[in-house]
């Protein structure tokens, strides 16, 4: 992929004269650099062509058009987030094209002391969920695509002969099918579909000197407000009941509604684990190629075995957690 010079980025976004090289910060779904110039310090993001499009449209620009529009709405509403730097000659919103690649920039957010974000996170999720409520509707395709039919789960059992986890798979097959069918049933309609940030993860919450800020708005999509809030609370709480409850209490105290989901409150966590398990199974059984994040064949076999051992207990744990925080 093309890496621009600091001068090219500075000219494209009107940042002044560069003071040094682009310093590579991370590579994941995108590249990120830090750039110092005479006007300040900046975060530069470079997109891969295959990034995006998974939630809105087929192409990267389809996804980013939706994401930038919603990000602008959030910025105007006062959500704690970095302010983008508009390019001199925009391709779309805050995006500029340099050679054959899309880039965007915002001012660098200096990290402050690590903060307990539980209350802030609950309030901010509710703030984002109120930006564009949709109401009662079916869950989006990315929910459904993860479920897979009972026939698919059963066919994988037949193909698993010879794998070290085959016996365990057969043993819990009925539980996998039951969980998938429960997710599929919920997909028919939820009462609280919203447009949302879509990627509330610890690495997207930056503790700045003035408090937490929410970054990386590229995964904007629709979701159930309550089910996303519960999944996010579970991720940030690392499964700890008290931490999860604090985040959801802040969400509820801000006006968020959780009670309708009952014991299914954490079903989005189950959906995600079924999705990851299914993707690993497809690779192990020769149906598709491994994604970059999966590791080698041995790692995939280990991941499948671990998932099969953990999933039945995790489903029970999540139901008890929902009841324990007053959702049941």
N, C-alpha and C positions, 0 to 999 in steps of 0.2 A: 504494500500500500504506500501511496505517496505521502512523504513527510515534508511539509513546507519549511521554508526557512523562516526564522523569526521576523525577517523583514517583510515577507509575504503576508504573514498573519497580522503584523502591525499595520500594514497598508490597508488590508482588507477590512479591518475593524477600526481604523483611525486611532491607534493606541499610542502614537508618538514613536520615538526612536527606541529600538530594542537595546536593552542593557544586558547582553549576554545571549546564550543559546536557549532554545526550547529545552526545558528539563523534563524528561519523561517521568510522569507521576504514576501511571498504572495502565495496564492493558487488560480489558475484559471484553464486554460487548462493544466497547469503543476504546480508542486511545485517548489519554489525557496527559497534558503537559502543563507546566508552570512557565510563565513568561514574564520577565521583568522589563519594564520600559520606563521612559522618562515620565510617564503619567501614572505609573503605579504597577501593581502586581496582578496578574491575570491567570485565570483557569481557561485552558484551551482544550476543546473536545473535538476529536476527529472521528467521523463515523465510518464503519465498514458498510459496503453496499447491502449486505445481507441482514444488517441490524434493523429491527423494526418491521412493521408490516404484519406482525403476528396477531395484532388485536384489531387494527383498523385498516382495511384494504390489503392489497397484495405487495405493495412496494414500500421502501423506506420512506419516501416522501409522503405517501398516504398516511402512514402512522404519525410522522412528524407534523403534518399539517393539523391533525386533530390534537396532538399533544401541545403544540405551541399555542393554539387557540385557547385551550383549557389553562395552560400555564399563565397566559396573559390575564385570564379571568381571576385566577388565584392571586396574582400579583396585585391586581386592582383591589381585591378584597382584603388585602393586608396579611395574607398568609406569610409566616416567617420563612423567607427564601431569598436566594441571591437575585440581584437584578441583572438581567442580561444586558450585554453590550450590543447595540444594533450595528450591523455591518454597513459599510459605505454603499455597497451594491448588493442588496439582499436577493437571494434566490427564492426564499420562503421565510417569512417571519424574521427570526434572528439568525438565519443560516446564510453562510456565504460559501460559494464554490471556489476552491483553489485547485487548479488542474482538474483532476477527475474525482475530487473528494469533497464532501460537505463538512463544514466546520462551524462551531459556535464558540462564544466567549462570554464569561462573566468575570467580575472582579474576584480575585482570590479571597477566600474566606479564611482568615487567620483562626487557627484552633485556639480555643480558650480552655479553661479547666474542664475536665470531664464532669458532666452533669447527670443527675438523675432525671431522665426525660419522661417518666411515667405520666405525670399530670399533663405536661406540655403535649405529649403524644396523643393522649386521649382527646384533649381539646382540639388539637390541630386536625386529627382525623375527622372529627365532627364538623369542623370548619370547612374542610375540603368536601365532605359529603353533602354539605348544604349548597355548594356552588351550582350544581346542575342535577337536581333530583329528577328521577324518571318515574318512580312509583312502581306499581304492580306490573311485573313483566317476567318473561322467561329469562333465565340466566344465559349469558352469551356463549358462543360456540367454543371458546377456549375452556369453559367448564365442561361442556359435553364431550369434547374431544378426548378428555382425560379418562372418561369413564370406561369405555369399551363394553361390548355386549357380553352376556354370560357365555355365548358360544365361543367368543375369542379367548376368554379365560380358560375355558375347558379345552380348547384346541392347544393352547400353550402347555397345559398339563400333559397332553399326549406327546408333544414334541420335546418335553423336558427329559426324557429317558437318557440316562448317562451323565446328567449334570449332578453335582454333589448335593444340590438342594431339591432334587426332583421329588423325593419322598415327602419332605416338609411341604412342598407346594401342594401335593395331592391331599395332604392332611388338612390344610386350611383353605382349600379351594372354595368350599361352601361359604366361608366367611368373607373371602375376597369377592365372590359374586354378590353376596348380601350387601356388602358395603358399596359396591359399584351400583347396585340397583337403588340403594337409598339415595346416593348422589344423583342418579339419573332422575329419580322421582322429584327431588327438590329442584332440578333444572327446569321443570315445567313452569314454575312461577314462584317468585318471591315478592313480598310486599314493598320492598325498599331498594329497588335497583337505582343506582346512582352512577354518574361519571366520577372517576376517582384517579388519584395519582398513580395507583397500581403497583407501586414498588416501595412501600414503606418497609425498609430494611435498615439494620443498624449502620451499614456503610453509607446510607443516604441521609443520615442525620448527622450534621456537623455541629459540634459544640463550639460556637464562636465566643468571642469575648463578651458579646452582648446577649448570648443565649443560644439555644438550638435553632438551626435552620434546616429546612427540607430541600434537598437538592435532587437533581436527575429526574426530570419530568417526562422522559421519553416513553415510558410504558403506560401512558394514560389509556384507560379502558373503562368498561362498565363492570360493575360487580354489585352484589348485595352489600349494603352498608354494614349491617350487623355481622355478616359472615366475614367480611374483610376485617372489621374491627377485632373480631375474636382471633382470626389467624395472626394478625399483626401483634396483638397482645401476647399470644402464645410464643411467637418468635422472640419478641423483646424480653418476655418474662422467662425465656428458656424453660418453659414448662413449670416454673415455680408458681404454686397456687396464689400466694400473696402478691407477687409482682404482677401476675396476669390480672388479678382482681383489681389492683390499684389502677391499672391502665383503663380497664373497662368501667370502673367506677367514675373516673374522670370523664370518659366518653358519655356515660349516662348522666352525670351531673351537668354536662354541657347541653343536654337535650337529646342525646342519642337513644334510639329504641333498640333493645336487644331481646326482649322477652318473647317475641313471636317465635323465635327459633327453638326454644325449649332445649332438649338434649342434643339437638342438631347444631347448636351454636358453633361448635368447632369442626363442623363437617368440611369446611374448606381446607383444614389441615389434613384430613383424611383424603380429600380429593387430590391434594398435592402429592401425598405419599403414594397413592395409587398411580398417579401419572408417572412419577419417577420410576416406580417399580416396573410399570408397563414399558417404559422406554428402555430400561435395562434389559428386560426380557426380550424385546424385539432384537436387540443387538446380540444377546447370548444365543438366541435361536436362529440367527442368520437372516432375519427379516429386514434389517437395515444396518447402516454403518454407525459406528460410535460417534457421538458428539464430542466436541473438544473437551468438555468438562468431565467426561466419564472416566478417563484413565484407560489402562490397558485391559486385556481380556481377564486377567487374574483379578484385577480390582473390581470389574463388573460382576464376576461370579461371587466374590465376597460380599459386594453390596446387595446382591439379590438375596443371598442367604441371611444377611443381617435384617433386611426388610421383612422377610417372611417370618423370622423369629419374633420380631418386635411388633408387627402390625396388629395382631389380635389384641395384645395387651394394651397397645396405644389407643385403639378404638374404645375399649372399656374405660381407660383412664380419662379420655376426652369427654365421655358421657358423664362420668363422675365429676369432672371439673366443671362442666356446664351446670350441673345440679348444685354443686358446692358454692358457686358464686351467685346463685339465685336465679339462674336462667331456666331451670327446669320447673 
